[in-house]
């Protein structure tokens, strides 16, 4: 696959539910040590605003959440559970905090690098979770705030192929069992059928 164009900033300046759904089939691309790694996005989750009690912005603007209040189309990368990095794409116009967590991708380019970075794991499990994909793609806190609409930062999202509705499964977000309803059960997770 050759390089295609990055998704533009206004593409992200929409409701995170729309962005989360539409990111399925798009290409996450990472330039790592001169190698292009590419994966087709296959699972996402939407987080929207301070009222969403599963969203990091529920506590307002902090040093950690500041990126979510900035420009759409920027990476929000955070550390969780004291060991994992997670990659999100910021949505909506500035000052309204929203983001889409990229939960899984299907690797298509840079397989030798991904194999080495996920050594000892089955290929089907290389990037089937948010921390797994950041490990495979070499994404960490240094990419927090990187512009996903440009190749300049070495991490971007390209246009791919739209996934038809009949191939998409929706359901509750993962790992938020301590969050009260209705936020725990809203169907804001989007997956491509296996």
C-alpha positions in Angstrom: 0.0 0.0 0.0 1.3 3.4 -0.9 0.9 6.5 1.2 -2.5 8.2 0.9 -3.8 11.4 2.4 -4.3 12.0 6.1 -7.8 12.6 7.3 -8.4 16.3 7.5 -8.9 18.2 10.8 -12.6 19.0 10.0 -13.2 15.2 9.7 -12.5 15.0 13.5 -14.5 18.2 14.4 -17.7 16.1 14.7 -19.5 14.1 17.4 -17.2 11.4 18.7 -19.9 8.8 18.1 -19.7 9.6 14.3 -15.9 9.7 14.4 -15.7 6.4 16.3 -18.0 4.7 13.8 -16.3 6.2 10.8 -12.7 5.4 12.0 -13.5 1.7 11.3 -11.6 0.8 8.2 -9.3 3.8 8.3 -5.5 3.3 8.5 -3.5 4.1 11.6 0.1 4.8 10.4 3.3 5.1 12.4 6.7 6.0 11.1 9.1 4.2 13.5 12.8 4.1 13.0 12.4 4.6 9.3 9.8 1.9 8.9 6.1 2.4 8.1 3.7 0.5 10.3 0.1 0.4 9.2 -3.0 -1.1 10.6 -6.7 -1.0 9.6 -8.7 0.3 12.5 -11.1 -2.4 13.7 -12.4 -1.3 17.1 -13.0 2.1 18.7 -14.8 3.7 21.7 -16.3 7.2 21.9 -15.9 9.5 25.0 -17.8 12.8 25.0 -17.5 15.8 27.4 -17.4 16.4 31.1 -20.9 15.0 31.6 -19.7 11.5 30.3 -18.6 9.9 33.6 -16.4 7.4 31.8 -14.5 10.2 30.1 -11.2 11.6 31.6 -12.7 15.1 31.1 -15.3 14.4 33.8 -12.9 16.1 36.3 -12.5 19.1 34.0 -9.4 20.5 32.4 -6.2 19.1 34.0 -2.6 18.7 32.8 -3.6 15.2 31.7 -6.8 16.2 29.9 -5.6 19.5 28.4 -5.1 17.9 24.9 -8.7 16.9 24.8 -9.7 20.5 25.0 -7.6 21.5 22.1 -7.7 21.1 18.3 -9.6 18.1 16.8 -7.4 15.6 15.0 -4.7 15.5 17.6 -3.5 12.4 19.5 -4.5 12.1 23.2 -2.1 9.5 24.6 -2.4 8.6 28.2 -0.8 6.1 30.7 -3.1 3.8 32.5 -2.9 1.0 35.2 0.7 2.1 35.8 1.9 0.1 32.7 0.0 0.8 29.5 -0.3 3.6 26.9 -3.6 4.2 25.1 -4.1 6.2 21.9 -7.1 8.5 21.2 -8.1 10.9 18.5 -9.4 14.2 19.8 -12.8 15.2 18.4 -15.1 18.3 18.3 -14.0 21.9 18.2 -11.6 23.3 20.9 -12.9 23.7 24.4 -15.3 20.8 24.2 -13.4 17.7 25.4 -14.1 14.5 23.4 -12.0 11.7 22.0 -12.1 8.3 20.4 -10.0 5.5 21.8 -8.5 3.3 19.2 -8.9 -0.1 20.7 -7.7 -2.4 17.9 -6.2 -2.6 14.4 -5.4 -5.3 11.9 -1.7 -4.9 10.9 -1.0 -4.7 7.2 2.4 -3.1 6.8 5.6 -3.2 8.9 4.9 -6.8 10.0 8.5 -7.6 10.7 8.8 -4.7 13.2 5.4 -5.5 14.7 6.4 -9.2 15.1 9.6 -8.1 17.0 7.7 -5.6 19.2 5.1 -8.3 20.0 7.5 -11.3 20.2 6.0 -14.5 21.6 2.4 -13.5 20.9 0.1 -15.0 18.3 -0.5 -12.8 15.3 -4.2 -12.6 16.1 -3.3 -11.1 19.5 -0.7 -8.6 18.3 -3.0 -5.5 18.2 -6.4 -6.6 19.5 -6.4 -4.2 22.5 -5.5 -0.6 23.0 -2.3 -1.3 25.0 -1.2 -4.0 22.6 -1.5 -1.7 19.6 0.5 1.1 21.2 3.2 -1.4 22.1 3.2 -2.8 18.6 3.3 0.6 17.0 5.7 2.2 19.5 3.3 4.8 20.7 3.8 6.4 24.1 3.6 9.7 25.9 5.9 11.3 23.4 3.1 11.2 20.9 0.6 13.0 23.2 -0.5 16.1 21.3 0.9 14.9 17.9 -1.2 16.1 14.9 -2.8 13.1 13.4 -3.8 15.2 10.3 -0.1 15.5 9.2 2.7 13.0 8.6 5.2 15.3 10.3 4.8 13.8 13.8 5.3 10.2 12.6 1.8 9.2 13.6 -1.3 9.8 11.5 -4.6 8.4 10.2 -5.2 7.9 6.5 -8.4 7.4 4.6 -9.2 3.7 4.1 -12.3 1.8 3.1 -15.6 2.4 4.8 -17.1 -0.5 6.7 -20.7 -1.3 5.8 -23.2 -1.0 8.8 -24.0 -4.7 8.6 -20.3 -5.5 9.4 -20.3 -3.3 12.6 -21.1 -4.4 16.1 -21.9 -1.8 18.8 -22.0 -2.3 22.5 -20.9 -0.9 25.9 -17.4 0.4 26.4 -14.8 -1.8 28.1 -13.1 -1.5 31.4 -15.5 1.0 33.0 -17.3 -1.2 35.5 -17.0 1.4 38.3 -18.8 4.1 36.2 -22.5 4.7 37.0 -25.3 4.3 34.6 -26.2 5.3 32.0 -22.6 5.8 31.1 -21.5 2.3 31.9 -23.9 0.8 29.3 -24.2 3.3 26.5 -23.4 1.5 23.2 -20.4 3.7 22.3 -18.0 0.9 21.3 -17.8 0.0 17.6 -16.2 -3.1 16.2 -15.8 -4.7 12.9 -17.4 -8.2 12.9 -14.7 -10.9 13.1 
